[in-house]
Amino acid sequence: MKSILGSPLRRHIPELDGVRGLSILLVLLYHYWSYQGASPIGQPIGRLAGIGWCGVDVFFVLSGFLITSILLNTRTKPNYWWNFLVRRGLRIFPLYYAVLTAILLAGWIAGGGGGGEIK
């Protein structure tokens, strides 16, 4: 099967892993780099840290690209939209409910078991 771009369909694009890694590094630098000195290494890293917010934007662009390419490459299959939604749901909802349960339990434990008043 070929993708819409004419090249063979690949399930994993290793080049995007590098872009994803650089994005993570930029976001981490943005949040945690606090060096304010004048060292020849510290200043360029500080400049990179200043644009670290771009890493989040890159994540959104990569997600949009990957989701759109999945939809376009499977659009000729029967029930492609339904299959896409089911697969996304099976990937997202278990973690969502696990985190929601952990937060509710932590709140319940921190609040003394839920028997107190709301303050």
C-alpha atoms as an extended CHARMM CRD file, in Angstrom:
* protein
*
       119  EXT
         1         1  MET       CA              0.0000000000        0.0000000000        0.0000000000  PROA      1               0.0000000000
         2         2  LYS       CA              1.2160000000        3.5030000000       -0.7700000000  PROA      2               0.0000000000
         3         3  SER       CA              0.5990000000        6.6460000000        1.1970000000  PROA      3               0.0000000000
         4         4  ILE       CA             -1.0060000000        9.7290000000       -0.2880000000  PROA      4               0.0000000000
         5         5  LEU       CA              2.4550000000       11.1740000000       -0.8670000000  PROA      5               0.0000000000
         6         6  GLY       CA              3.3900000000        8.3310000000       -3.2070000000  PROA      6               0.0000000000
         7         7  SER       CA              6.0010000000        6.6950000000       -1.0130000000  PROA      7               0.0000000000
         8         8  PRO       CA              5.4790000000        3.2960000000        0.5880000000  PROA      8               0.0000000000
         9         9  LEU       CA              3.3320000000        3.4030000000        3.6920000000  PROA      9               0.0000000000
        10        10  ARG       CA              5.4450000000        3.3400000000        6.8530000000  PROA      10              0.0000000000
        11        11  ARG       CA              3.9330000000        2.8230000000       10.2770000000  PROA      11              0.0000000000
        12        12  HSD       CA              6.8140000000        4.4950000000       12.0940000000  PROA      12              0.0000000000
        13        13  ILE       CA              8.8330000000        7.4880000000       10.9160000000  PROA      13              0.0000000000
        14        14  PRO       CA             12.1310000000        7.4650000000       12.8620000000  PROA      14              0.0000000000
        15        15  GLU       CA             13.0160000000       11.0130000000       11.8050000000  PROA      15              0.0000000000
        16        16  LEU       CA             10.0740000000       12.3430000000       13.7880000000  PROA      16              0.0000000000
        17        17  ASP       CA             11.5080000000       10.7550000000       16.9420000000  PROA      17              0.0000000000
        18        18  GLY       CA             14.4500000000       13.1590000000       16.6950000000  PROA      18              0.0000000000
        19        19  VAL       CA             12.1270000000       16.1320000000       16.2700000000  PROA      19              0.0000000000
        20        20  ARG       CA             10.0810000000       14.9110000000       19.2220000000  PROA      20              0.0000000000
        21        21  GLY       CA             13.2550000000       14.5610000000       21.3290000000  PROA      21              0.0000000000
        22        22  LEU       CA             14.4030000000       18.0870000000       20.4930000000  PROA      22              0.0000000000
        23        23  SER       CA             10.9620000000       19.3900000000       21.4040000000  PROA      23              0.0000000000
        24        24  ILE       CA             11.1330000000       17.6800000000       24.7890000000  PROA      24              0.0000000000
        25        25  LEU       CA             14.5940000000       19.1370000000       25.3730000000  PROA      25              0.0000000000
        26        26  LEU       CA             13.3710000000       22.6490000000       24.5190000000  PROA      26              0.0000000000
        27        27  VAL       CA             10.4030000000       22.3910000000       26.8790000000  PROA      27              0.0000000000
        28        28  LEU       CA             12.6120000000       21.0800000000       29.7090000000  PROA      28              0.0000000000
        29        29  LEU       CA             15.1400000000       23.8710000000       29.1540000000  PROA      29              0.0000000000
        30        30  TYR       CA             12.3520000000       26.4400000000       29.1700000000  PROA      30              0.0000000000
        31        31  HSD       CA             11.0790000000       25.2450000000       32.5330000000  PROA      31              0.0000000000
        32        32  TYR       CA             14.2920000000       24.3380000000       34.3430000000  PROA      32              0.0000000000
        33        33  TRP       CA             17.2130000000       26.3640000000       32.9510000000  PROA      33              0.0000000000
        34        34  SER       CA             18.0080000000       29.1290000000       35.4190000000  PROA      34              0.0000000000
        35        35  TYR       CA             21.6650000000       29.9170000000       34.6700000000  PROA      35              0.0000000000
        36        36  GLN       CA             22.1260000000       33.6770000000       34.2210000000  PROA      36              0.0000000000
        37        37  GLY       CA             25.9310000000       33.8740000000       33.8890000000  PROA      37              0.0000000000
        38        38  ALA       CA             28.0890000000       34.8930000000       30.9530000000  PROA      38              0.0000000000
        39        39  SER       CA             29.7810000000       31.5960000000       30.1470000000  PROA      39              0.0000000000
        40        40  PRO       CA             30.2650000000       30.7610000000       26.4480000000  PROA      40              0.0000000000
        41        41  ILE       CA             28.1580000000       27.6040000000       26.8930000000  PROA      41              0.0000000000
        42        42  GLY       CA             25.5110000000       28.9960000000       29.2200000000  PROA      42              0.0000000000
        43        43  GLN       CA             24.4090000000       31.9120000000       27.0400000000  PROA      43              0.0000000000
        44        44  PRO       CA             23.4880000000       29.8900000000       23.9230000000  PROA      44              0.0000000000
        45        45  ILE       CA             21.6620000000       27.3370000000       26.0660000000  PROA      45              0.0000000000
        46        46  GLY       CA             19.8340000000       30.2050000000       27.7600000000  PROA      46              0.0000000000
        47        47  ARG       CA             18.7500000000       31.5280000000       24.3560000000  PROA      47              0.0000000000
        48        48  LEU       CA             17.4540000000       28.0810000000       23.4420000000  PROA      48              0.0000000000
        49        49  ALA       CA             15.6230000000       27.9050000000       26.7480000000  PROA      49              0.0000000000
        50        50  GLY       CA             13.9200000000       31.1690000000       25.8660000000  PROA      50              0.0000000000
        51        51  ILE       CA             12.2180000000       29.6020000000       22.8620000000  PROA      51              0.0000000000
        52        52  GLY       CA             11.3790000000       26.3550000000       24.6280000000  PROA      52              0.0000000000
        53        53  TRP       CA              7.6660000000       27.1110000000       24.4380000000  PROA      53              0.0000000000
        54        54  CYS       CA              7.9210000000       26.1830000000       20.7440000000  PROA      54              0.0000000000
        55        55  GLY       CA              8.3290000000       22.5380000000       21.7700000000  PROA      55              0.0000000000
        56        56  VAL       CA              4.6610000000       22.3310000000       22.7330000000  PROA      56              0.0000000000
        57        57  ASP       CA              3.6620000000       23.7620000000       19.3570000000  PROA      57              0.0000000000
        58        58  VAL       CA              5.8280000000       21.1800000000       17.6120000000  PROA      58              0.0000000000
        59        59  PHE       CA              4.0350000000       18.4130000000       19.5530000000  PROA      59              0.0000000000
        60        60  PHE       CA              0.6800000000       19.6890000000       18.3180000000  PROA      60              0.0000000000
        61        61  VAL       CA              1.9140000000       19.8570000000       14.7280000000  PROA      61              0.0000000000
        62        62  LEU       CA              3.3520000000       16.3240000000       14.9190000000  PROA      62              0.0000000000
        63        63  SER       CA              0.1250000000       14.9850000000       16.4020000000  PROA      63              0.0000000000
        64        64  GLY       CA             -1.9490000000       16.6320000000       13.6940000000  PROA      64              0.0000000000
        65        65  PHE       CA              0.3380000000       15.2880000000       10.9850000000  PROA      65              0.0000000000
        66        66  LEU       CA              0.2940000000       11.7350000000       12.3280000000  PROA      66              0.0000000000
        67        67  ILE       CA             -3.4620000000       11.6280000000       12.9420000000  PROA      67              0.0000000000
        68        68  THR       CA             -4.2320000000       13.1160000000        9.5260000000  PROA      68              0.0000000000
        69        69  SER       CA             -1.8700000000       10.7130000000        7.7620000000  PROA      69              0.0000000000
        70        70  ILE       CA             -3.5090000000        7.7500000000        9.5230000000  PROA      70              0.0000000000
        71        71  LEU       CA             -6.9440000000        8.9250000000        8.4230000000  PROA      71              0.0000000000
        72        72  LEU       CA             -5.8870000000        9.6470000000        4.8340000000  PROA      72              0.0000000000
        73        73  ASN       CA             -4.0330000000        6.3610000000        4.4250000000  PROA      73              0.0000000000
        74        74  THR       CA             -6.9540000000        4.2810000000        5.6880000000  PROA      74              0.0000000000
        75        75  ARG       CA             -9.8460000000        6.1870000000        4.0880000000  PROA      75              0.0000000000
        76        76  THR       CA            -10.4130000000        3.5290000000        1.4330000000  PROA      76              0.0000000000
        77        77  LYS       CA            -11.0000000000        0.7980000000        4.0130000000  PROA      77              0.0000000000
        78        78  PRO       CA            -14.5360000000        0.0420000000        5.1890000000  PROA      78              0.0000000000
        79        79  ASN       CA            -15.4610000000        1.6400000000        8.5150000000  PROA      79              0.0000000000
        80        80  TYR       CA            -12.1610000000        3.5340000000        8.6310000000  PROA      80              0.0000000000
        81        81  TRP       CA            -13.6180000000        6.3400000000       10.7450000000  PROA      81              0.0000000000
        82        82  TRP       CA            -15.1840000000        3.9650000000       13.2800000000  PROA      82              0.0000000000
        83        83  ASN       CA            -11.9790000000        1.9060000000       13.4970000000  PROA      83              0.0000000000
        84        84  PHE       CA             -9.9520000000        5.0730000000       14.0300000000  PROA      84              0.0000000000
        85        85  LEU       CA            -12.2270000000        6.2670000000       16.8530000000  PROA      85              0.0000000000
        86        86  VAL       CA            -12.2330000000        2.8810000000       18.5830000000  PROA      86              0.0000000000
        87        87  ARG       CA             -8.4470000000        2.6010000000       18.4230000000  PROA      87              0.0000000000
        88        88  ARG       CA             -7.9940000000        6.1460000000       19.7630000000  PROA      88              0.0000000000
        89        89  GLY       CA            -10.4700000000        5.4870000000       22.5460000000  PROA      89              0.0000000000
        90        90  LEU       CA             -8.7410000000        2.2710000000       23.5540000000  PROA      90              0.0000000000
        91        91  ARG       CA             -5.4760000000        4.1530000000       23.6560000000  PROA      91              0.0000000000
        92        92  ILE       CA             -6.6360000000        7.2730000000       25.5210000000  PROA      92              0.0000000000
        93        93  PHE       CA             -9.4610000000        6.3180000000       27.8990000000  PROA      93              0.0000000000
        94        94  PRO       CA             -7.7020000000        3.6860000000       30.0570000000  PROA      94              0.0000000000
        95        95  LEU       CA             -4.9630000000        6.1540000000       31.0260000000  PROA      95              0.0000000000
        96        96  TYR       CA             -7.5410000000        8.9320000000       31.4440000000  PROA      96              0.0000000000
        97        97  TYR       CA             -9.6070000000        6.8790000000       33.8720000000  PROA      97              0.0000000000
        98        98  ALA       CA             -6.5020000000        5.6640000000       35.7350000000  PROA      98              0.0000000000
        99        99  VAL       CA             -5.3230000000        9.2470000000       36.3060000000  PROA      99              0.0000000000
       100       100  LEU       CA             -8.8300000000       10.3830000000       37.2450000000  PROA      100             0.0000000000
       101       101  THR       CA             -9.1120000000        7.5390000000       39.7700000000  PROA      101             0.0000000000
       102       102  ALA       CA             -5.6720000000        8.3450000000       41.2360000000  PROA      102             0.0000000000
       103       103  ILE       CA             -6.5960000000       12.0180000000       41.6420000000  PROA      103             0.0000000000
       104       104  LEU       CA             -9.9170000000       11.1900000000       43.2790000000  PROA      104             0.0000000000
       105       105  LEU       CA             -8.2620000000        8.7030000000       45.6330000000  PROA      105             0.0000000000
       106       106  ALA       CA             -5.5200000000       11.1910000000       46.5440000000  PROA      106             0.0000000000
       107       107  GLY       CA             -8.1430000000       13.8310000000       47.2650000000  PROA      107             0.0000000000
       108       108  TRP       CA            -10.1690000000       11.3930000000       49.3170000000  PROA      108             0.0000000000
       109       109  ILE       CA             -7.1220000000       10.3050000000       51.3330000000  PROA      109             0.0000000000
       110       110  ALA       CA             -5.8710000000       13.8800000000       51.8010000000  PROA      110             0.0000000000
       111       111  GLY       CA             -9.3350000000       14.9670000000       52.8780000000  PROA      111             0.0000000000
       112       112  GLY       CA             -9.5520000000       12.3780000000       55.6200000000  PROA      112             0.0000000000
       113       113  GLY       CA            -11.7650000000        9.8390000000       53.9030000000  PROA      113             0.0000000000
       114       114  GLY       CA            -14.5190000000       12.1000000000       52.6990000000  PROA      114             0.0000000000
       115       115  GLY       CA            -16.3620000000       12.4210000000       56.0270000000  PROA      115             0.0000000000
       116       116  GLY       CA            -15.5750000000       16.0820000000       56.6410000000  PROA      116             0.0000000000
       117       117  GLU       CA            -17.1690000000       19.3300000000       55.5780000000  PROA      117             0.0000000000
       118       118  ILE       CA            -16.2900000000       21.2300000000       52.4470000000  PROA      118             0.0000000000
       119       119  LYS       CA            -14.3040000000       24.2840000000       53.4840000000  PROA      119             0.0000000000
